[in-house]
C-alpha cells in the first residue's frame, strides 16, 4: 500500500471566492493564477472572474506545494449542528472546482498524511496528550481508508445502495457518506471535521502523525471502519444499530470504564436498565468535568456544550408539535406520546414511535430521531421521556433526559482523552474501544 491522495469536498455554493497565495497553475493548460479569484455557476457553465469556461472542472495546482496555500471564503462549518457558522478557511494542496447539481463544489486534493495533520488539529486541540493524538491519528487514518475501499466497492456493484426503509407505519433512515460521489469525504462533522490549516497545528501533532505514519487498525486483513464520537455516555454502541445492518466484530458495545458500576445492567436494550442508566451518571472515562482533559478534545465552539455526559431538553406541546411537523414533513397534530420501540446496547434509540392526534409513525435510526426532535441535532438518541401537565390525555410539556454526545460507535473522544491523562498508551486506548482488532503498519 502507498500513501494515497485524497479528495475532500469543502463547500457547495453557486459562487465561490478564493485567494491563491503563491502561483497556481490551472490544469490542463498551465495558465498561472495568483491572488483573489471568483467563480460562479450560471447558464450551465463555470464562470471564472466573469469569463465563461467551457470545461466542467477547474483544477488549480500549486507550483510550490510546501510553500503554497489558498483561502476559501465563507465555508459553513457544523452544518445543521447547534453551533453552525461560517468562517474563512486556509488549505494546502490543489483546489478543484466542479459543477454538481447546478452549483459549484470546491474540492481540496492533498496527500493523506497532510490531511491528517489538519483533521487531528480540527477534531481536537493541537495541545492534546501525545497518546490521545496518536490514537486519534490511527483511528482517523483507518476510517478514511476504509471509506475509500467502501466507495470503490459501491461503484463496482450493480446493487443500488439503500439507506431508507419506509412503510405506512415506519420511516427508517440512516446517514453515512455514500452520497459523496465526486470526492472521498467531506470536510464537516458528517465525515471527519477538516478545516485545512485554519486551526493552528503544533510540532506535537506533526510528531504524532509522523510516528504513526501508515499505521492502521486492522481486523484480520481488512482495514477497520474505525468510527468515533464525542462521548459515548458510558457505553458504546454497535455499528449496525446506527448505520446499515452489517455487523463489524470490532465495533461492539463496550463499557467505557475498567468495570461496570455496581447496581447497573450493561444491556441497555432493556427499557428498565436504560432508564436507570440514563437517569443516573455511572462512572466512565467520559464522565468528566476536568477542564484540562476536555480542552484537549473540545475546540472553542465545542466548549459551548458543557452538559454532554447527561443532558436535558424541555419542549412545550405547541413547540414540539410544530418542530416535528416541520422536520419530518408530516402533520402529527398534537403530540400525545413519544414511545421507545427499540434501543441499541448503549440505550440509544433505534426506533421511536411518535403518537399524534392525527398520525402515528415509528421513526429511526438514531440520527433521524435526533434530527426530528431538534432544530439541529439532539446530542444523542440515548434519552428517556417525561410527560408533564397532561390535560385530556395530551401532555403540555415533554422533557427529554439524555446521555452522551454523538452516535457512540467506536472511539469515545472524551473517554480516550481521559485514558491518555490516566497514563494509558495509544495502543491500549485503541484496543479498549476496538475489541478484537490489531494495530499494524501498512505503508
Buried (B, 14 or more C-beta within 10 A) or exposed (E): EEEBEBBBBBBBBEBBBBBBBEBBBBBEEEEEBBEEBEBBBEEEBBBBEEEEBEBEBBBBBBEEBEEBBBBBBEBBBBEBBBEEEEBEBBBBBBBBBBBBEEBBBBBBBBBBBBBBBBBBBBBBBBBBBBBBBBBBBBBBBBBBBBBBEBBEEEEEEEEEEEBEEEEEEBBBBBBBBBEBEEBBBBBBBBBBBBBBBBBEBBEBBBEBBEEBBBBBBBBEEBBBBBBBBBBBBBBBBBBBBBBEEEEBBBBBBBBBBEEBBEEBEBEBBBEEBBBBBBEEBBBBBBBBEEEEBBBBBBBEBBEEBEEBBBBEBEBBBEEBBEBBBEBBEBEBEBBBBBEBEBBBBBBBBBBBBBBBBEBBBBBBBBBBBBBBBBEBBBBBBBBBBEBEEEEEEBBEBBBBBBBBBBBBBBBBBBBBBBBBBEEBBBBEBBBBBBEEBBBEEEE
